[in-house]
Amino acid sequence: MQNKIDRIKAEVSGSIGDLGTFLPYVIGVITVGGMEATGVLFTFGLMYIFTGYYYKVPVPVQPMKVIGAVVLVNGLTTGEIAASGILMGLSLLLLALTGLADNLARYTPASVTAGIQAGLGISLALLGIKFIGSDPMVGITILIIMFMLLGNSKIPVSLVAIGGGIILAMIIHPQLHLPALSFGFNLPQLIVPQWSDFCRGFTLGFLPQLPLTLTNSVLVTAALARDLYSEKAHKVSEKNLCLTLGIGNLISMPLGGFVMCHGSGGMAAHHRFGGRTGLTLVIMGVFLLLTAIMLGPSSIKVLELIPQAVLGCLLFYSGIDLVTNVKGLDSNNSIYTFVVVVVVSIAINPGVGFLIGLPLIYILNKGLVKL
């Protein structure tokens, strides 16, 4: 009985372990981008529940980060966001149904995948440090507490971090207070993009996002799932990841949702903080769904309670886990390619790292260039 209780606590802890990558973009597109909180949280909740039920392991559901950044910088409208999501959904569905996703995985060497994974891990850890710097007293305190608890399987580390962080922030900053919430029954509003929305949605959203989605959401997520969960992750194939993302985005866009992806950083976070089964995702999905329905527009106030510095702590440790789980470096050519892809992924983005890494490892293995 005690083991069952400990397992449930671990799944709950794992369910919120990915909030460091989830919340900043979700809060941003709602508060700055003008999206309706009800639609965004409702559709993410549905996708979390479906993903947990289908894959049976914690395959994360995250906002697409490039499109999220474009919304904040270039001010995409809700119609343009929906258009970019529909284009992404159709493209991923096409990759799955034609078998191109499996071919992409088959011809991508482990050194390239490992380089993208490590580059993403380092980028997440650095972003975590930046977030911690937004409130160093809260961030460093929680970071130390988490470090002391990481090896303790009986204590839900992420729950302690978030709960303790909120309390500590309110003690240090007395001006902070609990928000006033408005309860009711809320459902998403229908969004129908116009033909004109597809122009900016394609150039500003879809095009720059696609390489990152193919590398992080598909290739690296599938590889990491096999490493972390072995046979339990038999459904987490490149084809299936494209399929679930394609269908998920096509369903969520008309309901006012934001563009969704999977991600290796989120998987590392769920696993680091205790997630081992699909229940991890179902717990978060039910929470988001109920929050959207019961609180509607004021639901964002609940999410904004969590200090950015605490989210930074979650990001930092999940980033470190991504780096330490790197595999597949069995030759000098592989190591050289790995290092190049890591540097390019951090300096530019993982998509460019992928495009450089593929020909590089081919040239080295063919002996066209000697190290």
QUIDA-V644836 format. One record per pair of residues at least 24 apart in sequence whose ideal C-beta (glycine too) atoms are under 8 Angstrom apart, sorted by the first residue. I is the first residue (numbers start at 1). J is the second residue. Records with the same first field share a line. If there is no record, write none. Layout:
BEGIN
I: J / J
END
This chain:
BEGIN
6: 153 / 154
7: 276
8: 279
9: 154 / 156 / 159 / 274
10: 153 / 156 / 273 / 274 / 275 / 276
11: 274 / 275 / 276 / 277 / 279 / 280 / 283
12: 156 / 159 / 274 / 283
13: 156 / 157 / 158 / 159 / 273 / 274 / 275
14: 58 / 158 / 270 / 271 / 273 / 274 / 275 / 276 / 280
15: 270 / 275 / 280 / 281 / 283 / 284 / 287
16: 158 / 159 / 162 / 273 / 284
17: 158 / 269 / 270 / 271 / 272 / 273 / 274 / 275 / 314 / 318
18: 60 / 62 / 265 / 266 / 269 / 270 / 314 / 318
19: 158 / 162 / 306 / 311 / 314
20: 124 / 128 / 131 / 269 / 311 / 312 / 313 / 314 / 315 / 318
21: 60 / 62 / 65 / 124 / 263 / 265 / 266 / 269 / 315 / 318
22: 62 / 63 / 266
23: 303 / 306 / 311
24: 131 / 308 / 311
25: 62 / 63 / 65 / 68 / 258
26: 63 / 258 / 303
27: 300 / 303 / 304
28: 68 / 71 / 72
29: 63 / 68 / 71 / 72 / 81 / 258
30: 300
31: 300
32: 71 / 72
33: 71 / 72 / 75 / 76 / 81
34: 78
35: 71 / 78 / 81 / 256 / 258
36: 78 / 188 / 189 / 256 / 297
37: 292 / 296 / 297 / 298 / 299 / 300
38: 186 / 187 / 188 / 189 / 256 / 292 / 293 / 296 / 297 / 299
39: 188 / 189 / 191 / 255 / 256 / 257 / 292
40: 256 / 257 / 258 / 292
41: 288 / 289 / 291 / 292 / 299
42: 187 / 188 / 255 / 256 / 257 / 288 / 289 / 292 / 293
43: 188 / 251 / 252 / 255 / 256 / 257 / 258 / 260
44: 252 / 257 / 258 / 260 / 285 / 288
45: 284 / 285 / 286 / 287 / 288 / 289 / 290 / 291 / 292
46: 251 / 252 / 285 / 289
47: 248 / 252 / 260 / 285
48: 281 / 282 / 284 / 285 / 288
49: 281 / 282 / 285 / 286 / 289
50: 244 / 248 / 285
51: 244 / 248 / 262 / 278 / 281 / 285
52: 277 / 278 / 279 / 280 / 281 / 282 / 285
53: 278 / 282
54: 235 / 244 / 278
55: 233 / 235 / 236 / 240 / 244 / 278
56: 232 / 235 / 277 / 278
57: 225 / 228 / 229 / 232 / 233 / 236 / 276 / 277 / 278
58: 267 / 270 / 271 / 275 / 276 / 277 / 278 / 280 / 281
59: 221 / 225 / 236 / 241 / 262 / 267 / 281
60: 221 / 262 / 263 / 265 / 266 / 267 / 269 / 270 / 281
61: 248 / 260 / 261 / 262 / 266 / 281 / 285
62: 260 / 261 / 262 / 263 / 266
63: 258 / 259 / 260 / 261
64: 88 / 209 / 212 / 213 / 258 / 259 / 260 / 261
65: 212 / 261
66: 205 / 208 / 209 / 212 / 349
67: 205 / 206 / 209 / 258 / 259
68: 258 / 259
70: 204 / 205 / 208
74: 200 / 204
76: 200 / 201 / 204 / 205
77: 197
78: 191 / 256
79: 191 / 192 / 193 / 194 / 197 / 201
80: 193 / 197 / 200 / 201 / 204 / 205
81: 201 / 205 / 253 / 258 / 259
82: 191 / 192 / 193 / 197 / 201 / 253 / 254 / 256
83: 193 / 197 / 198 / 200 / 201 / 202 / 205
84: 201 / 202 / 204 / 205 / 206 / 209 / 259
85: 205 / 249 / 250 / 252 / 253 / 257 / 258 / 259 / 260
86: 193 / 201 / 249 / 250 / 253
87: 198 / 201 / 202 / 205 / 206
88: 205 / 206 / 209 / 210 / 213 / 245 / 246 / 249 / 259
89: 245 / 246 / 247 / 248 / 249 / 250 / 253
90: 246 / 250
91: 206 / 210 / 246
92: 213 / 242 / 243 / 245 / 246 / 249
93: 242 / 243 / 246 / 247 / 250
94: 246
95: 214 / 242 / 246
96: 239 / 240 / 242 / 243 / 246
97: 243
99: 239
101: 218 / 238 / 239 / 241 / 242
102: 237 / 238 / 239
104: 214 / 218 / 219 / 238
105: 218 / 219 / 222 / 237 / 238
107: 358
108: 219 / 354 / 358
109: 328 / 334 / 337 / 357 / 358 / 361
110: 223 / 327 / 328 / 329 / 334
111: 328 / 329 / 333 / 334 / 335 / 337 / 338 / 341 / 357 / 361
112: 337 / 338 / 341 / 353 / 354 / 357 / 358 / 361
113: 219 / 220 / 223 / 328
114: 326 / 327 / 328 / 329 / 338 / 341
115: 337 / 338 / 339 / 340 / 341 / 342 / 345 / 353 / 357
116: 215 / 216 / 219 / 220 / 341 / 345 / 350 / 353 / 354 / 357
117: 220 / 223 / 224 / 264 / 322 / 323 / 325 / 326
118: 322 / 323 / 326 / 338 / 342 / 345
119: 341 / 342 / 343 / 344 / 345 / 346 / 350 / 353
120: 216 / 220 / 264 / 265 / 319 / 322 / 345 / 350
121: 265 / 268 / 319 / 320 / 321 / 322 / 323
122: 319 / 323 / 342 / 346
123: 319 / 345 / 346
124: 265 / 315 / 316 / 318 / 319 / 322
125: 315 / 316 / 319 / 320 / 323
126: 319
127: 312 / 315 / 319
128: 311 / 312 / 313 / 314 / 315 / 316 / 317 / 319
129: 312 / 316
130: 312
131: 308 / 309 / 311 / 312 / 315
132: 309 / 312 / 313 / 316
133: 309 / 312
134: 307 / 308 / 309 / 312
135: 169 / 172 / 307 / 308 / 309
136: 309
137: 172
138: 165 / 168 / 169 / 172 / 307 / 309 / 310
139: 307 / 309 / 310 / 312 / 313
141: 168
142: 168 / 309 / 310 / 313
143: 313 / 316
146: 313 / 317
150: 272 / 317
153: 274
156: 273 / 274
157: 273 / 274
158: 273 / 274 / 314
161: 310 / 313 / 314
162: 306 / 310
165: 306 / 307 / 309 / 310 / 313
166: 305 / 306 / 307 / 310
169: 307 / 309 / 310
178: 305
179: 298 / 301 / 302 / 304 / 305
180: 298 / 301
181: 295 / 298 / 301 / 302
182: 295 / 296 / 297 / 298
183: 294 / 295
184: 294 / 295 / 296
185: 293 / 294
186: 292 / 293 / 294 / 295 / 296 / 297
187: 293
188: 255 / 256 / 257 / 292
189: 256
190: 254 / 255 / 256
191: 253 / 254 / 255 / 256
192: 254
193: 253
205: 259
209: 259
210: 351
211: 349 / 350 / 351 / 352 / 354 / 355
212: 349 / 350 / 351
213: 245 / 261
214: 351 / 354
215: 350 / 351 / 353 / 354
216: 261 / 263 / 264 / 265 / 350
217: 241 / 245 / 261 / 262 / 263
218: 242 / 262
219: 354
220: 264 / 350
221: 262 / 263 / 264 / 267
223: 264
224: 264 / 267 / 268 / 322 / 325
225: 267
227: 325 / 327
228: 267 / 271 / 325
229: 276
264: 322
265: 315 / 318 / 319 / 322
266: 318
268: 318 / 319 / 321 / 322 / 325
269: 314 / 315 / 317 / 318 / 321
271: 321
272: 317 / 318 / 321
273: 314
332: 371
333: 361 / 364 / 365 / 371
334: 361
336: 360 / 364 / 371
337: 361 / 364
END
